[in-house]
Amino acid sequence: MFQTHLLDLATDPGQFNPIQDLAVEGRMVGLLEEALLANQAPPEQYERLGLSSP
């Protein structure tokens, strides 16, 4: 099963407390998809990250 592991290094530099917030996760996935599209990432990159290619 695919899981994300989001961390806030500013407030948790030891990386002990993953962020478990669906809204934050959704926002980060959206930003990642925008960056992939803007950089013309190949379909394999989307697949590797568990995302649907555009």
mmCIF entry with sequence, helices, sheets and N, C-alpha, C, O atoms, coordinates in Angstrom:
data_MODEL
# 
_entry.id   MODEL 
# 
_entity.id                         1 
_entity.type                       polymer 
_entity.pdbx_number_of_molecules   1 
# 
_entity_poly.entity_id                      1 
_entity_poly.type                           'polypeptide(L)' 
_entity_poly.nstd_linkage                   no 
_entity_poly.nstd_monomer                   no 
_entity_poly.pdbx_seq_one_letter_code       MFQTHLLDLATDPGQFNPIQDLAVEGRMVGLLEEALLANQAPPEQYERLGLSSP 
_entity_poly.pdbx_seq_one_letter_code_can   MFQTHLLDLATDPGQFNPIQDLAVEGRMVGLLEEALLANQAPPEQYERLGLSSP 
_entity_poly.pdbx_strand_id                 A 
# 
loop_
_entity_poly_seq.entity_id 
_entity_poly_seq.num 
_entity_poly_seq.mon_id 
_entity_poly_seq.hetero 
1 1  MET n 
1 2  PHE n 
1 3  GLN n 
1 4  THR n 
1 5  HIS n 
1 6  LEU n 
1 7  LEU n 
1 8  ASP n 
1 9  LEU n 
1 10 ALA n 
1 11 THR n 
1 12 ASP n 
1 13 PRO n 
1 14 GLY n 
1 15 GLN n 
1 16 PHE n 
1 17 ASN n 
1 18 PRO n 
1 19 ILE n 
1 20 GLN n 
1 21 ASP n 
1 22 LEU n 
1 23 ALA n 
1 24 VAL n 
1 25 GLU n 
1 26 GLY n 
1 27 ARG n 
1 28 MET n 
1 29 VAL n 
1 30 GLY n 
1 31 LEU n 
1 32 LEU n 
1 33 GLU n 
1 34 GLU n 
1 35 ALA n 
1 36 LEU n 
1 37 LEU n 
1 38 ALA n 
1 39 ASN n 
1 40 GLN n 
1 41 ALA n 
1 42 PRO n 
1 43 PRO n 
1 44 GLU n 
1 45 GLN n 
1 46 TYR n 
1 47 GLU n 
1 48 ARG n 
1 49 LEU n 
1 50 GLY n 
1 51 LEU n 
1 52 SER n 
1 53 SER n 
1 54 PRO n 
# 
_struct_asym.id          A 
_struct_asym.entity_id   1 
# 
loop_
_struct_conf.conf_type_id 
_struct_conf.id 
_struct_conf.pdbx_PDB_helix_id 
_struct_conf.beg_label_comp_id 
_struct_conf.beg_label_asym_id 
_struct_conf.beg_label_seq_id 
_struct_conf.pdbx_beg_PDB_ins_code 
_struct_conf.end_label_comp_id 
_struct_conf.end_label_asym_id 
_struct_conf.end_label_seq_id 
_struct_conf.pdbx_end_PDB_ins_code 
_struct_conf.beg_auth_comp_id 
_struct_conf.beg_auth_asym_id 
_struct_conf.beg_auth_seq_id 
_struct_conf.end_auth_comp_id 
_struct_conf.end_auth_asym_id 
_struct_conf.end_auth_seq_id 
_struct_conf.pdbx_PDB_helix_class 
_struct_conf.details 
_struct_conf.pdbx_PDB_helix_length 
HELX_P HELX_P1 AA1 LEU A 22 ? ALA A 38 ? LEU A 22 ALA A 38 1 ? 17 
HELX_P HELX_P2 AA2 PRO A 43 ? ARG A 48 ? PRO A 43 ARG A 48 1 ? 6  
# 
_struct_conf_type.id          HELX_P 
_struct_conf_type.criteria    ? 
_struct_conf_type.reference   ? 
# 
loop_
_atom_site.group_PDB 
_atom_site.id 
_atom_site.type_symbol 
_atom_site.label_atom_id 
_atom_site.label_alt_id 
_atom_site.label_comp_id 
_atom_site.label_asym_id 
_atom_site.label_entity_id 
_atom_site.label_seq_id 
_atom_site.pdbx_PDB_ins_code 
_atom_site.Cartn_x 
_atom_site.Cartn_y 
_atom_site.Cartn_z 
_atom_site.occupancy 
_atom_site.B_iso_or_equiv 
_atom_site.pdbx_formal_charge 
_atom_site.auth_seq_id 
_atom_site.auth_comp_id 
_atom_site.auth_asym_id 
_atom_site.auth_atom_id 
_atom_site.pdbx_PDB_model_num 
ATOM 1   N N  . MET A 1 1  ? 0.845  -1.197 0.000   1.00 0.00 ? 1  MET A N  1 
ATOM 2   C CA . MET A 1 1  ? 0.000  0.000  0.000   1.00 0.00 ? 1  MET A CA 1 
ATOM 3   C C  . MET A 1 1  ? 0.880  1.246  0.000   1.00 0.00 ? 1  MET A C  1 
ATOM 4   O O  . MET A 1 1  ? 1.863  1.330  0.736   1.00 0.00 ? 1  MET A O  1 
ATOM 5   N N  . PHE A 1 2  ? 0.511  2.201  -0.831  1.00 0.00 ? 2  PHE A N  1 
ATOM 6   C CA . PHE A 1 2  ? 1.256  3.451  -0.942  1.00 0.00 ? 2  PHE A CA 1 
ATOM 7   C C  . PHE A 1 2  ? 0.894  4.371  0.213   1.00 0.00 ? 2  PHE A C  1 
ATOM 8   O O  . PHE A 1 2  ? -0.285 4.579  0.498   1.00 0.00 ? 2  PHE A O  1 
ATOM 9   N N  . GLN A 1 3  ? 1.894  4.917  0.872   1.00 0.00 ? 3  GLN A N  1 
ATOM 10  C CA . GLN A 1 3  ? 1.670  5.888  1.938   1.00 0.00 ? 3  GLN A CA 1 
ATOM 11  C C  . GLN A 1 3  ? 2.612  7.056  1.755   1.00 0.00 ? 3  GLN A C  1 
ATOM 12  O O  . GLN A 1 3  ? 3.720  6.902  1.242   1.00 0.00 ? 3  GLN A O  1 
ATOM 13  N N  . THR A 1 4  ? 2.166  8.215  2.175   1.00 0.00 ? 4  THR A N  1 
ATOM 14  C CA . THR A 1 4  ? 3.038  9.383  2.155   1.00 0.00 ? 4  THR A CA 1 
ATOM 15  C C  . THR A 1 4  ? 3.696  9.525  3.510   1.00 0.00 ? 4  THR A C  1 
ATOM 16  O O  . THR A 1 4  ? 3.251  8.952  4.504   1.00 0.00 ? 4  THR A O  1 
ATOM 17  N N  . HIS A 1 5  ? 4.742  10.283 3.528   1.00 0.00 ? 5  HIS A N  1 
ATOM 18  C CA . HIS A 1 5  ? 5.461  10.529 4.774   1.00 0.00 ? 5  HIS A CA 1 
ATOM 19  C C  . HIS A 1 5  ? 5.876  11.991 4.743   1.00 0.00 ? 5  HIS A C  1 
ATOM 20  O O  . HIS A 1 5  ? 7.001  12.321 4.368   1.00 0.00 ? 5  HIS A O  1 
ATOM 21  N N  . LEU A 1 6  ? 4.950  12.871 5.144   1.00 0.00 ? 6  LEU A N  1 
ATOM 22  C CA . LEU A 1 6  ? 5.209  14.304 5.125   1.00 0.00 ? 6  LEU A CA 1 
ATOM 23  C C  . LEU A 1 6  ? 5.789  14.734 6.464   1.00 0.00 ? 6  LEU A C  1 
ATOM 24  O O  . LEU A 1 6  ? 5.348  14.292 7.525   1.00 0.00 ? 6  LEU A O  1 
ATOM 25  N N  . LEU A 1 7  ? 6.788  15.605 6.388   1.00 0.00 ? 7  LEU A N  1 
ATOM 26  C CA . LEU A 1 7  ? 7.440  16.102 7.602   1.00 0.00 ? 7  LEU A CA 1 
ATOM 27  C C  . LEU A 1 7  ? 7.574  17.607 7.522   1.00 0.00 ? 7  LEU A C  1 
ATOM 28  O O  . LEU A 1 7  ? 7.696  18.168 6.433   1.00 0.00 ? 7  LEU A O  1 
ATOM 29  N N  . ASP A 1 8  ? 7.553  18.265 8.674   1.00 0.00 ? 8  ASP A N  1 
ATOM 30  C CA . ASP A 1 8  ? 7.812  19.696 8.770   1.00 0.00 ? 8  ASP A CA 1 
ATOM 31  C C  . ASP A 1 8  ? 9.164  19.847 9.452   1.00 0.00 ? 8  ASP A C  1 
ATOM 32  O O  . ASP A 1 8  ? 9.261  19.794 10.678  1.00 0.00 ? 8  ASP A O  1 
ATOM 33  N N  . LEU A 1 9  ? 10.200 20.033 8.653   1.00 0.00 ? 9  LEU A N  1 
ATOM 34  C CA . LEU A 1 9  ? 11.549 20.086 9.202   1.00 0.00 ? 9  LEU A CA 1 
ATOM 35  C C  . LEU A 1 9  ? 11.795 21.321 10.062  1.00 0.00 ? 9  LEU A C  1 
ATOM 36  O O  . LEU A 1 9  ? 12.698 21.320 10.899  1.00 0.00 ? 9  LEU A O  1 
ATOM 37  N N  . ALA A 1 10 ? 11.003 22.372 9.867   1.00 0.00 ? 10 ALA A N  1 
ATOM 38  C CA . ALA A 1 10 ? 11.169 23.578 10.681  1.00 0.00 ? 10 ALA A CA 1 
ATOM 39  C C  . ALA A 1 10 ? 10.727 23.332 12.120  1.00 0.00 ? 10 ALA A C  1 
ATOM 40  O O  . ALA A 1 10 ? 11.370 23.809 13.055  1.00 0.00 ? 10 ALA A O  1 
ATOM 41  N N  . THR A 1 11 ? 9.641  22.596 12.302  1.00 0.00 ? 11 THR A N  1 
ATOM 42  C CA . THR A 1 11 ? 9.132  22.356 13.662  1.00 0.00 ? 11 THR A CA 1 
ATOM 43  C C  . THR A 1 11 ? 9.514  20.985 14.200  1.00 0.00 ? 11 THR A C  1 
ATOM 44  O O  . THR A 1 11 ? 9.374  20.729 15.396  1.00 0.00 ? 11 THR A O  1 
ATOM 45  N N  . ASP A 1 12 ? 9.991  20.105 13.334  1.00 0.00 ? 12 ASP A N  1 
ATOM 46  C CA . ASP A 1 12 ? 10.341 18.735 13.738  1.00 0.00 ? 12 ASP A CA 1 
ATOM 47  C C  . ASP A 1 12 ? 11.629 18.297 13.028  1.00 0.00 ? 12 ASP A C  1 
ATOM 48  O O  . ASP A 1 12 ? 11.605 17.382 12.206  1.00 0.00 ? 12 ASP A O  1 
ATOM 49  N N  . PRO A 1 13 ? 12.765 18.962 13.351  1.00 0.00 ? 13 PRO A N  1 
ATOM 50  C CA . PRO A 1 13 ? 14.004 18.642 12.642  1.00 0.00 ? 13 PRO A CA 1 
ATOM 51  C C  . PRO A 1 13 ? 14.475 17.200 12.842  1.00 0.00 ? 13 PRO A C  1 
ATOM 52  O O  . PRO A 1 13 ? 15.225 16.682 12.013  1.00 0.00 ? 13 PRO A O  1 
ATOM 53  N N  . GLY A 1 14 ? 14.055 16.551 13.913  1.00 0.00 ? 14 GLY A N  1 
ATOM 54  C CA . GLY A 1 14 ? 14.421 15.163 14.152  1.00 0.00 ? 14 GLY A CA 1 
ATOM 55  C C  . GLY A 1 14 ? 13.565 14.178 13.366  1.00 0.00 ? 14 GLY A C  1 
ATOM 56  O O  . GLY A 1 14 ? 13.835 12.977 13.378  1.00 0.00 ? 14 GLY A O  1 
ATOM 57  N N  . GLN A 1 15 ? 12.553 14.666 12.696  1.00 0.00 ? 15 GLN A N  1 
ATOM 58  C CA . GLN A 1 15 ? 11.647 13.868 11.864  1.00 0.00 ? 15 GLN A CA 1 
ATOM 59  C C  . GLN A 1 15 ? 10.970 12.743 12.658  1.00 0.00 ? 15 GLN A C  1 
ATOM 60  O O  . GLN A 1 15 ? 10.957 11.588 12.232  1.00 0.00 ? 15 GLN A O  1 
ATOM 61  N N  . PHE A 1 16 ? 10.420 13.096 13.799  1.00 0.00 ? 16 PHE A N  1 
ATOM 62  C CA . PHE A 1 16 ? 9.752  12.119 14.655  1.00 0.00 ? 16 PHE A CA 1 
ATOM 63  C C  . PHE A 1 16 ? 8.233  12.107 14.512  1.00 0.00 ? 16 PHE A C  1 
ATOM 64  O O  . PHE A 1 16 ? 7.583  11.127 14.877  1.00 0.00 ? 16 PHE A O  1 
ATOM 65  N N  . ASN A 1 17 ? 7.663  13.193 13.983  1.00 0.00 ? 17 ASN A N  1 
ATOM 66  C CA . ASN A 1 17 ? 6.203  13.336 13.941  1.00 0.00 ? 17 ASN A CA 1 
ATOM 67  C C  . ASN A 1 17 ? 5.697  13.627 12.534  1.00 0.00 ? 17 ASN A C  1 
ATOM 68  O O  . ASN A 1 17 ? 5.561  14.792 12.162  1.00 0.00 ? 17 ASN A O  1 
ATOM 69  N N  . PRO A 1 18 ? 5.418  12.596 11.747  1.00 0.00 ? 18 PRO A N  1 
ATOM 70  C CA . PRO A 1 18 ? 4.881  12.827 10.400  1.00 0.00 ? 18 PRO A CA 1 
ATOM 71  C C  . PRO A 1 18 ? 3.556  13.587 10.447  1.00 0.00 ? 18 PRO A C  1 
ATOM 72  O O  . PRO A 1 18 ? 2.766  13.414 11.375  1.00 0.00 ? 18 PRO A O  1 
ATOM 73  N N  . ILE A 1 19 ? 3.327  14.410 9.463   1.00 0.00 ? 19 ILE A N  1 
ATOM 74  C CA . ILE A 1 19 ? 2.077  15.152 9.350   1.00 0.00 ? 19 ILE A CA 1 
ATOM 75  C C  . ILE A 1 19 ? 1.009  14.194 8.855   1.00 0.00 ? 19 ILE A C  1 
ATOM 76  O O  . ILE A 1 19 ? 1.194  13.517 7.844   1.00 0.00 ? 19 ILE A O  1 
ATOM 77  N N  . GLN A 1 20 ? -0.093 14.139 9.559   1.00 0.00 ? 20 GLN A N  1 
ATOM 78  C CA . GLN A 1 20 ? -1.189 13.258 9.175   1.00 0.00 ? 20 GLN A CA 1 
ATOM 79  C C  . GLN A 1 20 ? -2.446 14.111 9.000   1.00 0.00 ? 20 GLN A C  1 
ATOM 80  O O  . GLN A 1 20 ? -3.345 14.117 9.841   1.00 0.00 ? 20 GLN A O  1 
ATOM 81  N N  . ASP A 1 21 ? -2.472 14.824 7.884   1.00 0.00 ? 21 ASP A N  1 
ATOM 82  C CA . ASP A 1 21 ? -3.559 15.744 7.593   1.00 0.00 ? 21 ASP A CA 1 
ATOM 83  C C  . ASP A 1 21 ? -3.881 15.619 6.102   1.00 0.00 ? 21 ASP A C  1 
ATOM 84  O O  . ASP A 1 21 ? -3.061 15.980 5.258   1.00 0.00 ? 21 ASP A O  1 
ATOM 85  N N  . LEU A 1 22 ? -5.057 15.115 5.781   1.00 0.00 ? 22 LEU A N  1 
ATOM 86  C CA . LEU A 1 22 ? -5.427 14.871 4.384   1.00 0.00 ? 22 LEU A CA 1 
ATOM 87  C C  . LEU A 1 22 ? -5.440 16.152 3.553   1.00 0.00 ? 22 LEU A C  1 
ATOM 88  O O  . LEU A 1 22 ? -5.126 16.120 2.363   1.00 0.00 ? 22 LEU A O  1 
ATOM 89  N N  . ALA A 1 23 ? -5.797 17.264 4.162   1.00 0.00 ? 23 ALA A N  1 
ATOM 90  C CA . ALA A 1 23 ? -5.820 18.526 3.425   1.00 0.00 ? 23 ALA A CA 1 
ATOM 91  C C  . ALA A 1 23 ? -4.401 18.945 3.046   1.00 0.00 ? 23 ALA A C  1 
ATOM 92  O O  . ALA A 1 23 ? -4.164 19.386 1.921   1.00 0.00 ? 23 ALA A O  1 
ATOM 93  N N  . VAL A 1 24 ? -3.477 18.814 3.959   1.00 0.00 ? 24 VAL A N  1 
ATOM 94  C CA . VAL A 1 24 ? -2.076 19.155 3.679   1.00 0.00 ? 24 VAL A CA 1 
ATOM 95  C C  . VAL A 1 24 ? -1.521 18.204 2.627   1.00 0.00 ? 24 VAL A C  1 
ATOM 96  O O  . VAL A 1 24 ? -0.832 18.631 1.701   1.00 0.00 ? 24 VAL A O  1 
ATOM 97  N N  . GLU A 1 25 ? -1.817 16.924 2.767   1.00 0.00 ? 25 GLU A N  1 
ATOM 98  C CA . GLU A 1 25 ? -1.346 15.937 1.798   1.00 0.00 ? 25 GLU A CA 1 
ATOM 99  C C  . GLU A 1 25 ? -1.888 16.252 0.400   1.00 0.00 ? 25 GLU A C  1 
ATOM 100 O O  . GLU A 1 25 ? -1.146 16.194 -0.581  1.00 0.00 ? 25 GLU A O  1 
ATOM 101 N N  . GLY A 1 26 ? -3.153 16.580 0.311   1.00 0.00 ? 26 GLY A N  1 
ATOM 102 C CA . GLY A 1 26 ? -3.754 16.919 -0.978  1.00 0.00 ? 26 GLY A CA 1 
ATOM 103 C C  . GLY A 1 26 ? -3.106 18.138 -1.602  1.00 0.00 ? 26 GLY A C  1 
ATOM 104 O O  . GLY A 1 26 ? -2.869 18.175 -2.809  1.00 0.00 ? 26 GLY A O  1 
ATOM 105 N N  . ARG A 1 27 ? -2.819 19.141 -0.773  1.00 0.00 ? 27 ARG A N  1 
ATOM 106 C CA . ARG A 1 27 ? -2.163 20.346 -1.273  1.00 0.00 ? 27 ARG A CA 1 
ATOM 107 C C  . ARG A 1 27 ? -0.764 20.019 -1.794  1.00 0.00 ? 27 ARG A C  1 
ATOM 108 O O  . ARG A 1 27 ? -0.368 20.507 -2.852  1.00 0.00 ? 27 ARG A O  1 
ATOM 109 N N  . MET A 1 28 ? -0.023 19.205 -1.065  1.00 0.00 ? 28 MET A N  1 
ATOM 110 C CA . MET A 1 28 ? 1.339  18.839 -1.481  1.00 0.00 ? 28 MET A CA 1 
ATOM 111 C C  . MET A 1 28 ? 1.325  18.010 -2.770  1.00 0.00 ? 28 MET A C  1 
ATOM 112 O O  . MET A 1 28 ? 2.172  18.211 -3.641  1.00 0.00 ? 28 MET A O  1 
ATOM 113 N N  . VAL A 1 29 ? 0.388  17.099 -2.896  1.00 0.00 ? 29 VAL A N  1 
ATOM 114 C CA . VAL A 1 29 ? 0.268  16.299 -4.124  1.00 0.00 ? 29 VAL A CA 1 
ATOM 115 C C  . VAL A 1 29 ? -0.047 17.215 -5.301  1.00 0.00 ? 29 VAL A C  1 
ATOM 116 O O  . VAL A 1 29 ? 0.519  17.053 -6.382  1.00 0.00 ? 29 VAL A O  1 
ATOM 117 N N  . GLY A 1 30 ? -0.934 18.163 -5.101  1.00 0.00 ? 30 GLY A N  1 
ATOM 118 C CA . GLY A 1 30 ? -1.261 19.114 -6.165  1.00 0.00 ? 30 GLY A CA 1 
ATOM 119 C C  . GLY A 1 30 ? -0.048 19.925 -6.600  1.00 0.00 ? 30 GLY A C  1 
ATOM 120 O O  . GLY A 1 30 ? 0.168  20.127 -7.795  1.00 0.00 ? 30 GLY A O  1 
ATOM 121 N N  . LEU A 1 31 ? 0.740  20.390 -5.641  1.00 0.00 ? 31 LEU A N  1 
ATOM 122 C CA . LEU A 1 31 ? 1.947  21.147 -5.968  1.00 0.00 ? 31 LEU A CA 1 
ATOM 123 C C  . LEU A 1 31 ? 2.966  20.278 -6.694  1.00 0.00 ? 31 LEU A C  1 
ATOM 124 O O  . LEU A 1 31 ? 3.639  20.742 -7.614  1.00 0.00 ? 31 LEU A O  1 
ATOM 125 N N  . LEU A 1 32 ? 3.078  19.028 -6.286  1.00 0.00 ? 32 LEU A N  1 
ATOM 126 C CA . LEU A 1 32 ? 3.990  18.102 -6.950  1.00 0.00 ? 32 LEU A CA 1 
ATOM 127 C C  . LEU A 1 32 ? 3.553  17.856 -8.394  1.00 0.00 ? 32 LEU A C  1 
ATOM 128 O O  . LEU A 1 32 ? 4.376  17.859 -9.310  1.00 0.00 ? 32 LEU A O  1 
ATOM 129 N N  . GLU A 1 33 ? 2.262  17.644 -8.587  1.00 0.00 ? 33 GLU A N  1 
ATOM 130 C CA . GLU A 1 33 ? 1.750  17.424 -9.948  1.00 0.00 ? 33 GLU A CA 1 
ATOM 131 C C  . GLU A 1 33 ? 1.996  18.649 -10.827 1.00 0.00 ? 33 GLU A C  1 
ATOM 132 O O  . GLU A 1 33 ? 2.353  18.505 -11.996 1.00 0.00 ? 33 GLU A O  1 
ATOM 133 N N  . GLU A 1 34 ? 1.812  19.838 -10.288 1.00 0.00 ? 34 GLU A N  1 
ATOM 134 C CA . GLU A 1 34 ? 2.073  21.064 -11.044 1.00 0.00 ? 34 GLU A CA 1 
ATOM 135 C C  . GLU A 1 34 ? 3.547  21.149 -11.441 1.00 0.00 ? 34 GLU A C  1 
ATOM 136 O O  . GLU A 1 34 ? 3.866  21.516 -12.572 1.00 0.00 ? 34 GLU A O  1 
ATOM 137 N N  . ALA A 1 35 ? 4.441  20.811 -10.515 1.00 0.00 ? 35 ALA A N  1 
ATOM 138 C CA . ALA A 1 35 ? 5.875  20.863 -10.796 1.00 0.00 ? 35 ALA A CA 1 
ATOM 139 C C  . ALA A 1 35 ? 6.265  19.821 -11.844 1.00 0.00 ? 35 ALA A C  1 
ATOM 140 O O  . ALA A 1 35 ? 7.079  20.101 -12.724 1.00 0.00 ? 35 ALA A O  1 
ATOM 141 N N  . LEU A 1 36 ? 5.699  18.644 -11.756 1.00 0.00 ? 36 LEU A N  1 
ATOM 142 C CA . LEU A 1 36 ? 5.990  17.607 -12.749 1.00 0.00 ? 36 LEU A CA 1 
ATOM 143 C C  . LEU A 1 36 ? 5.549  18.049 -14.135 1.00 0.00 ? 36 LEU A C  1 
ATOM 144 O O  . LEU A 1 36 ? 6.276  17.877 -15.113 1.00 0.00 ? 36 LEU A O  1 
ATOM 145 N N  . LEU A 1 37 ? 4.365  18.614 -14.211 1.00 0.00 ? 37 LEU A N  1 
ATOM 146 C CA . LEU A 1 37 ? 3.837  19.077 -15.492 1.00 0.00 ? 37 LEU A CA 1 
ATOM 147 C C  . LEU A 1 37 ? 4.687  20.222 -16.048 1.00 0.00 ? 37 LEU A C  1 
ATOM 148 O O  . LEU A 1 37 ? 5.019  20.237 -17.233 1.00 0.00 ? 37 LEU A O  1 
ATOM 149 N N  . ALA A 1 38 ? 5.035  21.176 -15.189 1.00 0.00 ? 38 ALA A N  1 
ATOM 150 C CA . ALA A 1 38 ? 5.834  22.326 -15.626 1.00 0.00 ? 38 ALA A CA 1 
ATOM 151 C C  . ALA A 1 38 ? 7.213  21.906 -16.116 1.00 0.00 ? 38 ALA A C  1 
ATOM 152 O O  . ALA A 1 38 ? 7.807  22.581 -16.956 1.00 0.00 ? 38 ALA A O  1 
ATOM 153 N N  . ASN A 1 39 ? 7.724  20.798 -15.597 1.00 0.00 ? 39 ASN A N  1 
ATOM 154 C CA . ASN A 1 39 ? 9.053  20.324 -15.979 1.00 0.00 ? 39 ASN A CA 1 
ATOM 155 C C  . ASN A 1 39 ? 9.016  19.180 -16.976 1.00 0.00 ? 39 ASN A C  1 
ATOM 156 O O  . ASN A 1 39 ? 10.023 18.515 -17.217 1.00 0.00 ? 39 ASN A O  1 
ATOM 157 N N  . GLN A 1 40 ? 7.840  18.959 -17.553 1.00 0.00 ? 40 GLN A N  1 
ATOM 158 C CA . GLN A 1 40 ? 7.649  17.938 -18.581 1.00 0.00 ? 40 GLN A CA 1 
ATOM 159 C C  . GLN A 1 40 ? 8.192  16.571 -18.153 1.00 0.00 ? 40 GLN A C  1 
ATOM 160 O O  . GLN A 1 40 ? 8.916  15.907 -18.894 1.00 0.00 ? 40 GLN A O  1 
ATOM 161 N N  . ALA A 1 41 ? 7.820  16.178 -16.945 1.00 0.00 ? 41 ALA A N  1 
ATOM 162 C CA . ALA A 1 41 ? 8.261  14.882 -16.431 1.00 0.00 ? 41 ALA A CA 1 
ATOM 163 C C  . ALA A 1 41 ? 7.694  13.753 -17.278 1.00 0.00 ? 41 ALA A C  1 
ATOM 164 O O  . ALA A 1 41 ? 6.557  13.830 -17.742 1.00 0.00 ? 41 ALA A O  1 
ATOM 165 N N  . PRO A 1 42 ? 8.484  12.705 -17.480 1.00 0.00 ? 42 PRO A N  1 
ATOM 166 C CA . PRO A 1 42 ? 7.996  11.569 -18.268 1.00 0.00 ? 42 PRO A CA 1 
ATOM 167 C C  . PRO A 1 42 ? 6.947  10.767 -17.491 1.00 0.00 ? 42 PRO A C  1 
ATOM 168 O O  . PRO A 1 42 ? 6.889  10.845 -16.264 1.00 0.00 ? 42 PRO A O  1 
ATOM 169 N N  . PRO A 1 43 ? 6.130  10.007 -18.196 1.00 0.00 ? 43 PRO A N  1 
ATOM 170 C CA . PRO A 1 43 ? 5.083  9.215  -17.529 1.00 0.00 ? 43 PRO A CA 1 
ATOM 171 C C  . PRO A 1 43 ? 5.624  8.277  -16.450 1.00 0.00 ? 43 PRO A C  1 
ATOM 172 O O  . PRO A 1 43 ? 4.931  8.003  -15.471 1.00 0.00 ? 43 PRO A O  1 
ATOM 173 N N  . GLU A 1 44 ? 6.855  7.782  -16.616 1.00 0.00 ? 44 GLU A N  1 
ATOM 174 C CA . GLU A 1 44 ? 7.436  6.873  -15.625 1.00 0.00 ? 44 GLU A CA 1 
ATOM 175 C C  . GLU A 1 44 ? 7.580  7.540  -14.263 1.00 0.00 ? 44 GLU A C  1 
ATOM 176 O O  . GLU A 1 44 ? 7.472  6.882  -13.228 1.00 0.00 ? 44 GLU A O  1 
ATOM 177 N N  . GLN A 1 45 ? 7.824  8.843  -14.265 1.00 0.00 ? 45 GLN A N  1 
ATOM 178 C CA . GLN A 1 45 ? 7.985  9.560  -12.997 1.00 0.00 ? 45 GLN A CA 1 
ATOM 179 C C  . GLN A 1 45 ? 6.658  9.611  -12.239 1.00 0.00 ? 45 GLN A C  1 
ATOM 180 O O  . GLN A 1 45 ? 6.627  9.449  -11.019 1.00 0.00 ? 45 GLN A O  1 
ATOM 181 N N  . TYR A 1 46 ? 5.583  9.832  -12.956 1.00 0.00 ? 46 TYR A N  1 
ATOM 182 C CA . TYR A 1 46 ? 4.264  9.835  -12.320 1.00 0.00 ? 46 TYR A CA 1 
ATOM 183 C C  . TYR A 1 46 ? 3.979  8.454  -11.732 1.00 0.00 ? 46 TYR A C  1 
ATOM 184 O O  . TYR A 1 46 ? 3.505  8.331  -10.603 1.00 0.00 ? 46 TYR A O  1 
ATOM 185 N N  . GLU A 1 47 ? 4.273  7.429  -12.510 1.00 0.00 ? 47 GLU A N  1 
ATOM 186 C CA . GLU A 1 47 ? 4.025  6.056  -12.057 1.00 0.00 ? 47 GLU A CA 1 
ATOM 187 C C  . GLU A 1 47 ? 4.841  5.745  -10.813 1.00 0.00 ? 47 GLU A C  1 
ATOM 188 O O  . GLU A 1 47 ? 4.324  5.146  -9.869  1.00 0.00 ? 47 GLU A O  1 
ATOM 189 N N  . ARG A 1 48 ? 6.111  6.143  -10.797 1.00 0.00 ? 48 ARG A N  1 
ATOM 190 C CA . ARG A 1 48 ? 7.000  5.888  -9.659  1.00 0.00 ? 48 ARG A CA 1 
ATOM 191 C C  . ARG A 1 48 ? 6.451  6.526  -8.383  1.00 0.00 ? 48 ARG A C  1 
ATOM 192 O O  . ARG A 1 48 ? 6.596  5.984  -7.287  1.00 0.00 ? 48 ARG A O  1 
ATOM 193 N N  . LEU A 1 49 ? 5.813  7.695  -8.550  1.00 0.00 ? 49 LEU A N  1 
ATOM 194 C CA . LEU A 1 49 ? 5.281  8.421  -7.402  1.00 0.00 ? 49 LEU A CA 1 
ATOM 195 C C  . LEU A 1 49 ? 3.834  8.042  -7.060  1.00 0.00 ? 49 LEU A C  1 
ATOM 196 O O  . LEU A 1 49 ? 3.257  8.575  -6.113  1.00 0.00 ? 49 LEU A O  1 
ATOM 197 N N  . GLY A 1 50 ? 3.264  7.137  -7.821  1.00 0.00 ? 50 GLY A N  1 
ATOM 198 C CA . GLY A 1 50 ? 1.899  6.694  -7.552  1.00 0.00 ? 50 GLY A CA 1 
ATOM 199 C C  . GLY A 1 50 ? 0.847  7.700  -7.984  1.00 0.00 ? 50 GLY A C  1 
ATOM 200 O O  . GLY A 1 50 ? -0.242 7.754  -7.413  1.00 0.00 ? 50 GLY A O  1 
ATOM 201 N N  . LEU A 1 51 ? 1.176  8.500  -8.997  1.00 0.00 ? 51 LEU A N  1 
ATOM 202 C CA . LEU A 1 51 ? 0.261  9.525  -9.490  1.00 0.00 ? 51 LEU A CA 1 
ATOM 203 C C  . LEU A 1 51 ? -0.230 9.165  -10.881 1.00 0.00 ? 51 LEU A C  1 
ATOM 204 O O  . LEU A 1 51 ? 0.410  8.394  -11.596 1.00 0.00 ? 51 LEU A O  1 
ATOM 205 N N  . SER A 1 52 ? -1.361 9.723  -11.257 1.00 0.00 ? 52 SER A N  1 
ATOM 206 C CA . SER A 1 52 ? -1.891 9.537  -12.607 1.00 0.00 ? 52 SER A CA 1 
ATOM 207 C C  . SER A 1 52 ? -1.215 10.543 -13.523 1.00 0.00 ? 52 SER A C  1 
ATOM 208 O O  . SER A 1 52 ? -1.181 11.737 -13.223 1.00 0.00 ? 52 SER A O  1 
ATOM 209 N N  . SER A 1 53 ? -0.677 10.065 -14.637 1.00 0.00 ? 53 SER A N  1 
ATOM 210 C CA . SER A 1 53 ? -0.048 11.007 -15.566 1.00 0.00 ? 53 SER A CA 1 
ATOM 211 C C  . SER A 1 53 ? -1.128 11.802 -16.277 1.00 0.00 ? 53 SER A C  1 
ATOM 212 O O  . SER A 1 53 ? -2.244 11.323 -16.473 1.00 0.00 ? 53 SER A O  1 
ATOM 213 N N  . PRO A 1 54 ? -0.773 13.047 -16.667 1.00 0.00 ? 54 PRO A N  1 
ATOM 214 C CA . PRO A 1 54 ? -1.765 13.933 -17.291 1.00 0.00 ? 54 PRO A CA 1 
ATOM 215 C C  . PRO A 1 54 ? -2.204 13.446 -18.655 1.00 0.00 ? 54 PRO A C  1 
ATOM 216 O O  . PRO A 1 54 ? -3.033 14.086 -19.302 1.00 0.00 ? 54 PRO A O  1 
# 
